[in-house]
């Protein structure tokens, strides 16, 4: 039995994701594909355009056998937190042999060499990084510039054939960045899971136009936001995924966008005292004063982000911060659910008949509690672990707030993390 894991958001599922799953199975000879899927909010600090149960169906109908949820305490974090949480969940299943991820670079050895270097306490590199951070650069830019400086002076082991600009590209593209974090996370926990990357195909991650058959999820979301729902989108999604998305739209449960939360977020910023704002994860260096000031004159998320953005604070970082405020995700929470600590449970979202076979094995080998029915499976752990209770509390809150953005008011009921059944499909045949 050979099991390959993938980590995904599927926001929404498109042809590039379908290619990834097929290649993951082909290259590893996998008998089973197991997916760790972000819940209702994503790493860019945005709500998923369609809910986690619909995206689970998309995955299962297009090649995945089992889908587990990446809890919101990891899903809406910086790359390290996202990757560490997802990798530890794969490890905790006790069955995964490979992790296959997409990257712009597409070559595992060089990404692994850079990941190994970044995981070392290399003093000259760390000093350069500290200098750029003190100058106000965001971490991704500071790390990139530090690597270029270092590689100009001395080759990074395993990357001798790359120019400094070549090294720079490895840490400037979003899928490469996550890949590096996956590799570091695997090494830190001494995992036996073997990593493999495949080249990302089609449009760039941030491409906003629907220009090729393998379009970016960004372009598809933008088309949905602009209410361009009927026409061309079918070309850019597998038919089964498109039908699921269309069903959610017709039922009034999609699409969902960050600006749907503008009244809630701006109201929170205006009413929350400065001392409480300082407790929110990501708020520091006097940012609470800036948040208050900008919120007083902003009526939209777009205006709020435009007023807050600086060299140090990127749009993505600010969007995550706004979601932390929405969930009341504090600095203490960020510490409790840091990349160095273990997740509290494995929450199953759905499976195919083939996945059911693997599930039997996971029940025997998993090193974390397996949750298939939250009301039954989580109660004993919530009663004995404050940390588990908090992780689940934040998950339920995130869903309860997410559904308030559904276009149809009748779909706004709270408690859906308890009432929604597992997604069970026939799979892709």
URWO-V994193 format. One record per residue. N is the residue number from 1. SS is DSSP state (H for helix, E for strand, C for the rest). Layout:
# URWO-V994193
<<N/SS> <N/SS>>
This chain:
# URWO-V994193
<<1/C> <2/C> <3/E> <4/E> <5/E> <6/E> <7/E> <8/E> <9/C> <10/C> <11/C> <12/C> <13/C> <14/C> <15/H> <16/H> <17/H> <18/H> <19/H> <20/H> <21/H> <22/H> <23/H> <24/H> <25/H> <26/H> <27/H> <28/H> <29/C> <30/C> <31/C> <32/E> <33/E> <34/E> <35/E> <36/E> <37/E> <38/E> <39/C> <40/C> <41/E> <42/C> <43/C> <44/C> <45/C> <46/C> <47/E> <48/C> <49/C> <50/C> <51/C> <52/H> <53/H> <54/H> <55/H> <56/H> <57/H> <58/H> <59/H> <60/H> <61/C> <62/C> <63/C> <64/C> <65/C> <66/E> <67/E> <68/E> <69/E> <70/E> <71/C> <72/H> <73/H> <74/H> <75/H> <76/C> <77/C> <78/C> <79/H> <80/H> <81/H> <82/H> <83/H> <84/H> <85/H> <86/H> <87/H> <88/H> <89/H> <90/H> <91/H> <92/H> <93/H> <94/C> <95/C> <96/C> <97/C> <98/E> <99/E> <100/E> <101/E> <102/E> <103/E> <104/C> <105/C> <106/C> <107/C> <108/H> <109/H> <110/H> <111/H> <112/H> <113/H> <114/H> <115/H> <116/H> <117/H> <118/H> <119/C> <120/C> <121/C> <122/C> <123/H> <124/H> <125/H> <126/H> <127/H> <128/H> <129/H> <130/H> <131/H> <132/H> <133/H> <134/H> <135/C> <136/C> <137/C> <138/C> <139/H> <140/H> <141/H> <142/H> <143/H> <144/H> <145/H> <146/H> <147/H> <148/H> <149/H> <150/H> <151/H> <152/H> <153/H> <154/C> <155/C> <156/C> <157/C> <158/C> <159/C> <160/C> <161/C> <162/C> <163/C> <164/H> <165/H> <166/H> <167/H> <168/H> <169/H> <170/H> <171/C> <172/C> <173/C> <174/H> <175/H> <176/H> <177/H> <178/H> <179/H> <180/H> <181/H> <182/H> <183/H> <184/H> <185/H> <186/H> <187/H> <188/H> <189/C> <190/C> <191/C> <192/C> <193/C> <194/E> <195/E> <196/E> <197/E> <198/E> <199/E> <200/C> <201/C> <202/C> <203/C> <204/C> <205/C> <206/C> <207/C> <208/C> <209/C> <210/C> <211/C> <212/C> <213/C> <214/C> <215/C> <216/C> <217/H> <218/H> <219/H> <220/H> <221/H> <222/H> <223/H> <224/H> <225/H> <226/C> <227/C> <228/C> <229/C> <230/C> <231/C> <232/H> <233/H> <234/H> <235/H> <236/H> <237/C> <238/C> <239/H> <240/H> <241/H> <242/H> <243/H> <244/H> <245/H> <246/H> <247/H> <248/H> <249/H> <250/H> <251/C> <252/C> <253/C> <254/C> <255/C> <256/C> <257/C> <258/H> <259/H> <260/H> <261/H> <262/H> <263/H> <264/H> <265/H> <266/H> <267/H> <268/H> <269/H> <270/H> <271/H> <272/C> <273/C> <274/H> <275/H> <276/H> <277/H> <278/C> <279/C> <280/E> <281/C> <282/C> <283/C> <284/C> <285/C> <286/C> <287/H> <288/H> <289/H> <290/H> <291/H> <292/H> <293/H> <294/H> <295/H> <296/C> <297/C> <298/C> <299/C> <300/C> <301/H> <302/H> <303/H> <304/H> <305/H> <306/H> <307/H> <308/H> <309/C> <310/C> <311/C> <312/C> <313/C> <314/C> <315/H> <316/H> <317/H> <318/H> <319/H> <320/H> <321/H> <322/H> <323/H> <324/H> <325/H> <326/H> <327/H> <328/C> <329/C> <330/E> <331/H> <332/H> <333/H> <334/H> <335/H> <336/H> <337/C> <338/C> <339/C> <340/C> <341/C> <342/C> <343/C> <344/C> <345/E> <346/E> <347/E> <348/E> <349/E> <350/E> <351/E> <352/E> <353/H> <354/H> <355/H> <356/H> <357/H> <358/H> <359/H> <360/H> <361/H> <362/H> <363/H> <364/H> <365/H> <366/C> <367/C> <368/C> <369/E> <370/E> <371/E> <372/C> <373/C> <374/H> <375/H> <376/H> <377/H> <378/C> <379/H> <380/H> <381/H> <382/H> <383/H> <384/H> <385/C> <386/H> <387/H> <388/H> <389/H> <390/H> <391/H> <392/H> <393/H> <394/H> <395/H> <396/H> <397/H> <398/H> <399/H> <400/H> <401/H> <402/H> <403/H> <404/H> <405/H> <406/C> <407/C> <408/C> <409/H> <410/H> <411/H> <412/C> <413/C> <414/C> <415/C> <416/H> <417/H> <418/H> <419/H> <420/C> <421/C> <422/C> <423/E> <424/E> <425/E> <426/C> <427/C> <428/C> <429/C>>
